[in-house]
Amino acid sequence: MNDSYRLKTDEKGARIQKMFDGLAANYDLMNRIMTMGQDQRWRRYVVDQAGLKPGCTVLDLAAGTGDIAFEVRRRFDDAAVIAGDFSLGMMAFGTGRKGGDGVHWVACDALALPFADNSFDAVLFGYLLRNVTCIQTALSEIRRVLKPGGKAVCLDTTPPPPGLLRPFIKSYLNHGLPLLGRALGTDPSAYAYLSNSTQHFETAEALADHFLQAEFDGVGFRHFLFKTIAVHWASKQAGGRQHNTSKKDL
Ligand SMILES: C[S@@+](CC[C@H](N)C(=O)[O-])C[C@H]1O[C@@H](n2cnc3c(N)ncnc32)[C@H](O)[C@@H]1O
């Protein structure tokens, strides 16, 4: 994709954007294979946690090819679903998928969202925070665009947890993933990035603290797949912040 068609972002963002533009053609297949078919289950769990109602307005941020957006539309055919991402390549694949015309696709940077305050009942984001330069800026933008009482739900990888499985998980990340990537004909540097960014990302507990620092309430999370994946949820308190700083791991 020609650089003149890229949305302006910071230096790290520009690298990530280019990488996802290049991955777009293989992204969905790669996801299903890499997660052994589990990925859609986690996205369904993300939508479960959002507490959506008919007629809701939802932002799937870092939507990529739109899996989360499609899941919301599957459940609520009257929902207004906006899929936002800074990779036009990923969104181009999403628009071409079945149901792609039922979603509003918006080019945007999660660090400077082009939406008014208090716009959405929920902001759902899969694998965004690992990629951004500043988690706090992204979370405060997400909180800003949520309506009071609205929900943020986040799906991301977590670093391999200590314990017996750790060497196996690290070996999968360091060797298995690149092999899979090569088999699918994908740029090896993309897999190196996925592996590194996962191993150096926040633990689920530390990520929950980021939500609290960004003044979210009712923060909780659940681990999946041997604690290598986590879903976090949090609310923007209706009527001003109360000091509920609980965080729970289910
Ligand atoms: C691993 S993909 C996830 C796509 C989708 N959420 C899913 O569940 O499959 C990560 C997406 O985040 C997008 N992304 C990363 N940083 C972003 C940012 N600062 N603003 C907007 N999108 C971003 C990338 O372009 C990419 O499409």
Ligand as a Chemical Component Dictionary entry (heavy atoms), coordinates in Angstrom:
data_LIG
# 
_chem_comp.id                   LIG 
_chem_comp.type                 NON-POLYMER 
_chem_comp.pdbx_formal_charge   0 
_chem_comp.three_letter_code    LIG 
# 
loop_
_chem_comp_atom.comp_id 
_chem_comp_atom.atom_id 
_chem_comp_atom.alt_atom_id 
_chem_comp_atom.type_symbol 
_chem_comp_atom.charge 
_chem_comp_atom.model_Cartn_x 
_chem_comp_atom.model_Cartn_y 
_chem_comp_atom.model_Cartn_z 
_chem_comp_atom.pdbx_ordinal 
LIG C1  C1  C 0  -3.793 -8.204 15.896 1  
LIG S1  S1  S 1  -4.864 -7.091 15.031 2  
LIG C2  C2  C 0  -6.398 -7.351 15.826 3  
LIG C3  C3  C 0  -7.599 -7.203 14.941 4  
LIG C4  C4  C 0  -8.935 -7.557 15.601 5  
LIG N1  N1  N 0  -9.212 -6.711 16.731 6  
LIG C5  C5  C 0  -9.012 -9.001 16.000 7  
LIG O1  O1  O 0  -9.550 -9.301 17.074 8  
LIG O2  O2  O -1 -8.569 -9.846 15.237 9  
LIG C6  C6  C 0  -4.362 -5.552 15.720 10 
LIG C7  C7  C 0  -4.999 -4.382 15.009 11 
LIG O3  O3  O 0  -4.723 -3.205 15.767 12 
LIG C8  C8  C 0  -4.562 -2.145 14.872 13 
LIG N2  N2  N 0  -3.887 -1.073 15.601 14 
LIG C9  C9  C 0  -2.723 -1.136 16.280 15 
LIG N3  N3  N 0  -2.430 0.054  16.819 16 
LIG C10 C10 C 0  -3.444 0.892  16.482 17 
LIG C11 C11 C 0  -3.714 2.263  16.740 18 
LIG N4  N4  N 0  -2.866 3.022  17.435 19 
LIG N5  N5  N 0  -4.850 2.803  16.243 20 
LIG C12 C12 C 0  -5.708 2.054  15.503 21 
LIG N6  N6  N 0  -5.501 0.758  15.220 22 
LIG C13 C13 C 0  -4.377 0.178  15.705 23 
LIG C14 C14 C 0  -3.756 -2.768 13.737 24 
LIG O4  O4  O 0  -3.814 -2.018 12.553 25 
LIG C15 C15 C 0  -4.424 -4.136 13.616 26 
LIG O5  O5  O 0  -5.455 -4.145 12.671 27 
# 
loop_
_chem_comp_bond.comp_id 
_chem_comp_bond.atom_id_1 
_chem_comp_bond.atom_id_2 
_chem_comp_bond.value_order 
_chem_comp_bond.pdbx_ordinal 
LIG C1  S1  SING 1  
LIG S1  C2  SING 2  
LIG S1  C6  SING 3  
LIG C2  C3  SING 4  
LIG C3  C4  SING 5  
LIG C4  N1  SING 6  
LIG C4  C5  SING 7  
LIG C5  O1  DOUB 8  
LIG C5  O2  SING 9  
LIG C6  C7  SING 10 
LIG C7  O3  SING 11 
LIG C7  C15 SING 12 
LIG O3  C8  SING 13 
LIG C8  N2  SING 14 
LIG C8  C14 SING 15 
LIG N2  C9  SING 16 
LIG N2  C13 SING 17 
LIG C9  N3  DOUB 18 
LIG N3  C10 SING 19 
LIG C10 C11 SING 20 
LIG C10 C13 DOUB 21 
LIG C11 N4  SING 22 
LIG C11 N5  DOUB 23 
LIG N5  C12 SING 24 
LIG C12 N6  DOUB 25 
LIG N6  C13 SING 26 
LIG C14 O4  SING 27 
LIG C14 C15 SING 28 
LIG C15 O5  SING 29 
# 
